[in-house]
Each structure stands twice: as structure tokens, then as C-alpha cells.
Amino acid sequence: MSDARRHAPATPRNRGPILDVLRSVLPASGLVLEIASGSGEHAVFFARELPGLEFQPTDPDAAALASISAWTAETGVDNVRPPLRLDAALRPWPVVAADAVLCVNMIHISPWEATLGLFQGAAAILPKGAPLVVYGPFVRAGVETAASNLAFDADLKARDPAWGLRDLADVARVARDAGFSGPDVTEMPANNLAVVFRLG
């Protein structure tokens, strides 16, 4: 086992439901750009289960990039590209074209500028009709927020005032401003959502 490999405790619980959504919205082939790949566990799992696709993991953190490389080497998947350093809030991105963009558990653990950059950056590299898939906890008008999510939101804001659960309506507005349609929402386990936007 490589010392560089990180482990995200939620990954074994959420990767199966996320994969089900990805199977229904991703193209059969092409490049999937993953934003904020973290440990890299999702990238290697999805790559193994979706062999017709190529995955490009990215992260702004050097330790995460090392973990992604270590997981890729350990699992032996050959459709994961070497990870790239990418901060969603900063342009230009180091990837100029992709067939889909995936972003798991970033929007609530990053400043709002990262969400703005996510949609602007994705709009610049995706073809018309291509999906941008985001996953995580959100607040929604008219839908009671689970107590566990409220506690999580308070904890996030205590750690960094720029973090916290986002209102899905605010995220959808950012998406529309960047040229995306949607959101197409799928309820997920543990009070999370998978949300698909498509470039108009």
C-alpha cells in the first residue's frame, strides 16, 4: 500500500449510487473531467466501471494529486490520466476540451468563487448538450433540511466562514448564467443530491 493514498470514508458508501447516475447521463465514450478529485478513489472506481470513458482527475492540493497517482498505480486502471493541478475558481483551466464534467463534494467545502468558476470553466470546454454532474448536500426551498445537514453546515462554517451548504436555487442561477439548463435532480442516500446540468 502506498503511503500517499488518502481514504475518504464516505466514498465506499456513495460511489455506487453516483455510478448509477453517471451510467444514465454520461456519453458512452469520451473524456470526463473530474473537478476536486480529492483522494482519487472515485476516479479509479468510475474508470474501472466505465471502461469506455477516459477520466481526467484534478485537484488544487498537492497531497491529493499524489493520492490520485498512488490509487491509479495501485488499481492498475489504464483509463485515468495523470492528475492535473486545477483550482476551479481560477482560469484558464489546464484542460481545453472534455465531453463531461464531474464534481463530487466540492461546492459546500469551497468558497463561492469556486462554484462560479466551476460553471464558467465547464461552459468553456464542453460541447453543447454535454453534462455537468455535481453531487453533495444542498438546501432547497420548500424541502426540510435534515438535522444532520444543518449540523454539517454549522460545522463547515465554523471551520471556514466561506464554506457551507448552498441553496440549490442559487447554484442553478449560476448555471443558467453560464449557459446551462437544468437542474435535473436525483435524491441520493444520506440526504445528498446528484444534480445534472447540460450546456445549452
For each residue, the residues with C-beta under 8 A, 3 or more apart:
1: 5 74
2: 5 70 73 74
3: 70
4: 63 66 67 69 70
5: 1 2 39 40 67 70 71 74
6: 38 39 40 63 64 67
7: 11 39 41
8: 11 38 39 41
9: 12 13
10: 13 14 105 190
11: 7 8 14 15 39 41 42 45
12: 9 15
13: 9 10 189 190
14: 10 11 17 18 104 135 188 189 190 192
15: 11 12 18 19 41 42 45 46
16: 19 20
17: 14 20 21 188 189 194
18: 14 15 21 22 42 46 104 135 188 194
19: 15 16 22 23 45 46 49 50
20: 16 17 23 24
21: 17 18 24 25 133 135 186 188 194 196
22: 18 19 25 26 46 50 102 133
23: 19 20 26 50
24: 20 21
25: 21 22 100 131 133 196
26: 22 23 32 50 53 99 100 131 133
27: 30 53 99 100 130
28: 52 53
29: 52 53 99
30: 27 53 54 98 99 100
31: 53 54 55 56 97 98 99 100
32: 26 46 53 54 55 56 98 99 100 101 102
33: 56 58 95 98 100 101 102 122 125
34: 37 42 43 55 56 57 58 101 102 103 104
35: 58 86 88 101 102 103 106 118 121
36: 58 59 60 88 103 104 105 106 110
37: 34 40 42 43 57 58 59 64 68 83
38: 6 8 41 42 59 64 67 104 105
39: 5 6 7 8 11 42 64 67 68 71
40: 5 6 37 43 44 57 64 67 68 69 70 71 72 83
41: 7 8 11 15 38 44 45 71
42: 11 15 18 34 37 38 39 45 46 104
43: 34 37 40 46 47 55 57 68 71 72 80
44: 40 41 47 48 71 72 75 77 80
45: 11 15 19 41 42 48 49
46: 15 18 19 22 32 42 43 49 50 53 55 102
47: 43 44 50 51 53 54 55 77 79 80
48: 44 45 51 75 77
49: 19 45 46
50: 19 22 23 26 46 47 53
51: 47 48 79
52: 28 29
53: 26 27 28 29 30 31 32 46 47 50 79
54: 30 31 32 47 79 80 81
55: 31 32 34 43 46 47 79 80 81
56: 31 32 33 34 81 84 95 98
57: 34 37 40 43 68 80 81 83 84
58: 33 34 35 36 37 83 84 85 86 94 95
59: 36 37 38 64 65 68 83 85 86
60: 36 64 85 86 87
61: 64 65
62: 65 66 85
63: 4 6 66 67
64: 6 37 38 39 40 59 60 61 67 68 83
65: 59 61 62 68 69 83 84 85
66: 4 62 63 69 70
67: 4 5 6 38 39 40 63 64 70 71
68: 37 39 40 43 57 59 64 65 71 72 80 83
69: 4 40 65 66 72 73 82 83
70: 2 3 4 5 40 66 67 73 74
71: 5 39 40 41 43 44 67 68 74 75
72: 40 43 44 68 69 75 77 80 82 83
73: 2 69 70 76
74: 1 2 5 70 71
75: 44 48 71 72
76: 73
77: 44 47 48 72 80
78:
79: 47 51 53 54 55
80: 43 44 47 54 55 57 68 72 77
81: 54 55 56 57 84
82: 69 72
83: 37 40 57 58 59 64 65 68 69 72
84: 56 57 58 65 81 94 95
85: 58 59 60 62 65 94
86: 35 58 59 60 90 93 94 95
87: 60 90 114 117
88: 35 36 103 106 110 114 115 117 118 121
89: 110 111 113 114 116 117
90: 86 87 117
91: 117 120 121 124
92: 96 124
93: 86 96 121 124 125
94: 58 84 85 86
95: 33 56 58 84 86 98 125
96: 92 93 125
97: 31 125
98: 30 31 32 33 56 95 101 125 126 130
99: 26 27 29 30 31 32 126 127 130
100: 25 26 27 30 31 32 33 126 130 131 132 133
101: 32 33 34 35 98 118 122 125 126 130 131 132 133
102: 22 32 33 34 35 46 132 133
103: 34 35 36 88 106 107 118 132 133 134 135
104: 14 18 34 36 38 42 134 135 136
105: 10 36 38 108 109 135 136
106: 35 36 88 103 109 110 114 118 134 136
107: 103 110 114 115 118 134 136 138 166 171
108: 105 136 137 138 153 156 163 164 165 166
109: 105 106 156 163
110: 36 88 89 106 107 114 115 162 163
111: 89 114 162 163
112: 115 116 162 166
113: 89 116 117
114: 87 88 89 106 107 110 111 117 118
115: 88 107 110 112 118 119 166 171 174
116: 89 112 113 119 120 174
117: 87 88 89 90 91 113 114 120 121
118: 35 88 101 103 106 107 114 115 121 122 132 134
119: 115 116 122 123 132 174 175 177 178 180 197
120: 91 116 117 123 124 178
121: 35 88 91 93 117 118 124 125
122: 33 101 118 119 125 126 132 178 180 199
123: 119 120 126 178 179 180 199
124: 91 92 93 120 121
125: 33 93 95 96 97 98 101 121 122
126: 98 99 100 101 122 123 130 132 199
127: 99 130 199
128: 199 200
129: 198 199
130: 27 98 99 100 101 126 127 198 199
131: 25 26 100 101 196 197 198
132: 100 101 102 103 118 119 122 126 175 180 196 197 198 199
133: 21 22 25 26 100 101 102 103 194 195 196 197
134: 103 104 106 107 118 171 194 195 197
135: 14 18 21 103 104 105 188 192 193 194 195
136: 104 105 106 107 108 192 193
137: 108 149 152 153 165 191 192 193
138: 107 108 165 166 167 168 171 193 195
139: 145 149 153 165 166 167 168
140: 143 145 167 168 169
141: 167 169
142:
143: 140
144:
145: 139 140 149 150 153 165
146: 149 150 191
147: 150 151
148: 151 152 190 191
149: 137 139 145 146 152 153 165 191
150: 145 146 147 153 154
151: 147 148 154 155
152: 137 148 149 155 156 165
153: 108 137 139 145 149 150 156 157 164 165
154: 150 151 157 158
155: 151 152 158 159
156: 108 109 152 153 159 160 163 164 165
157: 153 154 160 161 163 164
158: 154 155
159: 155 156 163
160: 156 157 163
161: 157
162: 110 111 112
163: 108 109 110 111 156 157 159 160
164: 108 153 156 157
165: 108 137 138 139 145 149 152 153 156
166: 107 108 112 115 138 139 170 171
167: 138 139 140 141 170 171
168: 138 139 140 171 172 183 185 193 195
169: 140 141 172 173
170: 166 167 173 174
171: 107 115 134 138 166 167 168 174 175 183 195
172: 168 169 175 176 182 183 197
173: 169 170 176 177
174: 115 116 119 170 171 177 178
175: 119 132 171 172 178 180 181 182 183 197
176: 172 173 179 180 181
177: 119 173 174
178: 119 120 122 123 174 175
179: 123 176 199 200
180: 119 122 123 132 175 176 197 198 199 200
181: 175 176 197 198 199 200
182: 172 175 195 196 197 198
183: 168 171 172 175 195 196 197
184: 195 196 197 198
185: 168 193 194 195
186: 21 193 194 195 196
187: 193
188: 14 17 18 21 135 192 193 194
189: 13 14 17 192
190: 10 13 14 148
191: 137 146 148 149
192: 14 135 136 137 188 189
193: 135 136 137 138 168 185 186 187 188
194: 17 18 21 133 134 135 185 186 188
195: 133 134 135 138 168 171 182 183 184 185 186
196: 21 25 131 132 133 182 183 184 186
197: 119 131 132 133 134 172 175 180 181 182 183 184
198: 129 130 131 132 180 181 182 184
199: 122 123 126 127 128 129 130 132 179 180 181
200: 128 179 180 181
